[in-house]
Amino acid sequence: MAEILINMVNVLFSPLLSLEPVYVIALIASFLSLVFVVANKILVNQDKLKHVKSEMKTVQKQIKKAKSKNNDKEIKKLFDKSMKLNHQQLKMVLKPMMVSMLFIFMIFPWMSFTYGDVIAPINDTSALFVKGDFENMFTVHVGTGDGSVTFVDEVTGKVYSSGDKIVLSEQEWFIEHKASKNENSAASVVFKTMKVKLPISLPIIGESVGWLGMYILMSIPSTIIFRKLLGVQ
C-alpha cells in the first residue's frame, strides 16, 4: 500500500524532482499549510470559533480570579464550562484536521522515501547502500591517529571523505560517518539528501536539519501567513 502511494505521489510531483530538495520541501510545506488553512476556512464557522476562543480566554481569567479567592465551588463550575468550550472547539477543527491528515498520510511517506536518510551499518569495514532495487558497496577506513574517515566506492573506485557529495541511484547524497555509541550498537555510514545549515544552532536540533526539520521550519511561518491572509482563526 505504501509503495503504491509513493508511486502515485512520485508521478504527481515529478515536475518538482529536478529542483534542489530544499526547494521541494519548502514548496510542499507551503502547499500543505495552504490546504490546512483553506480547509479551516471552508469547513469551520470562523465567527463561532472566534467567539468560543474569546469565551475560553474569559473563563481562564475567571478561573485564575476564583483560585486567588480559594472559591472551589466557582472553580469547579468554571472548569466544567472550560471543558465544554474545549469540546466545542475540538469538534469544529476536527473536520479540517482530517482533511489535512489525508494529505499528510499521502505525502509524508513519499518525502521520507525520497529525501530521508539511508543508513548503512558497517560490518567489519564494509557498508552497503540500499535504496529500492539499487545497491552500492563501500569500504570504510577509519584513521587510527586522527580518527579521519574515508569511504571507497567499490563500484567506481572513487574515495570520499565525510561531508562529501556523491551521486547514487541518480540522486545526490552527503556521505557521513556515524560512530557507534556503545558496544551494542554498530558504527554506520549515513547518506543524506538534505543538510540545511541553520543561521544559529538550536537546542536538540543542532546546526543543520534534514527534510523533516526543514518541513517543520517552513510550515510554521507559512501557516501563520496564510491564516492572516485568509482571516482564519
N, C-alpha and C positions, 0 to 999 in steps of 0.2 A: 504493500500500500504506500509506504513512504517513498519507495523508488518511483512509483507512478506519479506521485505528487511532485517529486523533484524533477522528473522529466517534463511534466506539464509546465511547471514554473520556468524551467530552463528554456522552453520554446517561447513562453511569454516574454521573458526578459532577455532573450538572445540579442536584441539590438544593443543592450547595455554592456554585454560581456567584453566589448572592445575597449571600454573605458577602464581607467585605473580602479581597483577595488574600493578605494576610499571614496570615490565619487559615486560608485554604485550604491554603497551602503548609505551614503548621505541622501541620495535620491529616494531609496526605499524607505528610510526613516521618515523623510518628509511626506512621502506618499501615505504611509500607514498612519502618521499623525493626522493628515488631512481626512483620511477615511474615518478615523475615530471622532474627529471634531464634527464632520458633516453628519455622521450617524447620530451624534448627540443633538445636533441642530434639528434634524428631521424627526427623530423619534421621541424627543423629550420636550415637554412643555417648559420652555425657558422661564416664563414668568412664575409658574408654580414652583419650579426648582429654586428660583431666586428667593421666593417667599419662604420656602422651607429652610433654606440656608440662613436667612435672616432670623427666622424664629429660633433656629438652633443656637445662633450666637447669643440671642437674648436669654434663652434658657440657661446657657453656660454661665452667663453673668449672674443670673438669679441663683444658680446653684452655689456659685462662689460666695455670694452675699449670705445665703442661708447657712453655709458652712461656718462663716465668720460669727454667726449668731448661735451656732450649735442647734439649729432647728431641724431635728431629724425627720419630723413629720413632713416638713416642707421639702426637704432634700429628697425624700423618697418620692413624693408627688412629682417633683421636677425631673427626677431621674427617669421615672416612667414616661413622662412626656418626651424627654430626650430620646428614649429608646424608640418611641413611636415615630418621631421625626426622622430618626436614622433609618428606620424600616421603610418609610415613605421615600426617602432619597435613594435607598438601595433599589427599590422597585423601579424607580424612574430611570436609573442609569444601567439597569440590568440588560435591557434590550440592545442599546448601542454597544455595550460591553461584549455581548455575544456576537454581534456583527464583526466587531474588531478582532475578537479571538478567532473567528473563522478565517480571516485573512492572515492572522499571525500563524495559525496552525498550517496554513498552506505555504507561507513564505519562509518561516524560520528554519524548517528542515533543509530547504534549498540553500539558504545563506550559510548554515552550518556546514553542509556538504561542500559548497563551492568555495567558501572563504575560511572555513575552520582549519585549525592546526592539524597537521599529520604528525603523529608521534611514533617514532621507530625505536623500540628498545634495542639497546646494544647487547649483543650476545658475543662474548669474548671481545672481538674488535669489529664485528660486523653489525650493520643496521640495514634493515630492509624497508624502503619507502614503498607503501602500498596505497593506491588511490583508485578505487574501482577495479578495472582489469589491468591497470598499469602497475608495474613493479620495477624497482631500480635498487641495486645493491650498493652499499657504501662501506668502505673500510675506515674506521676511526682510529686516529693516532693521538694519544694524549701525552704531551711532553712531561717527562719526569721532573725536570728542573723548574721551569716557569709555569707549567700547567697549561701551556698553549695547546689548542686542539686543531687538527686538520682533518678534512674529510676527503677521501679519494673516491671519485665516482668510478665504479668498476666497469661501467659501460663505455664511458668516453675517456677514462684515464685522467680527467681533469682533477686538480687539487683545489679545495676550497677551505677558507678559514671561517670561523664563527662570525656571523653577521653578513656574509657574502650572499649575493643573489644567484639563484640557479634556476634554470628552466626545466621543469619536469611535467610530463603529461600536458604539454602545450600551455603551461602556466608558470608564472614567476613565483619563486619562494625565497624567503630568507632562511638560511640554514643556521641552526644554533645547537650548542651542546648543553644538555641539562645533566648535571652531576647527580649521582644517587644521594638521597637524603640520609639513608641508613643502610644497614646490612641487608634488610629485607626488600629494599627497592633497587631496581636496576637503573643505571645511567641510560640516557636516551638521546636521540637526535630529534630535534623539533624543527619542523618545516612550517613556516608561517607565510601566509599570503599577504597579511597586513601587519605593519608595525608602525603605527602612527605616533610620532613623538609629540608629547604634550608640552605646552609652554612652561608648565610647572609640574613638579612631582606631587601626585595626590596620594593621600593615605590609602593603603591596601592596593590601589590600582598601580601606583608607581609612575614612571616617567613615560610609558608608552602603553597603547591599547591595541587590541585586536579588533575583529569585526563586531563582537558583541559590545565591547566598551565604546566603540565608535558609534554604533547604533544608539546606545543609551544617551551619549553626549549630544547627538544630533536630534534625537526625538524630543527631548525635554524643551529646548528653545523653540523648535518648530511647532510643537503642540501649543505652547503659550502664545506664539504669534498668530496661529490660525484661530485660536479661541478669541483673541482680541479682535481680529479682522471680521469674524463671523458673529461676534456678540454671543458667544456660548459660555454658559456658567461653568 
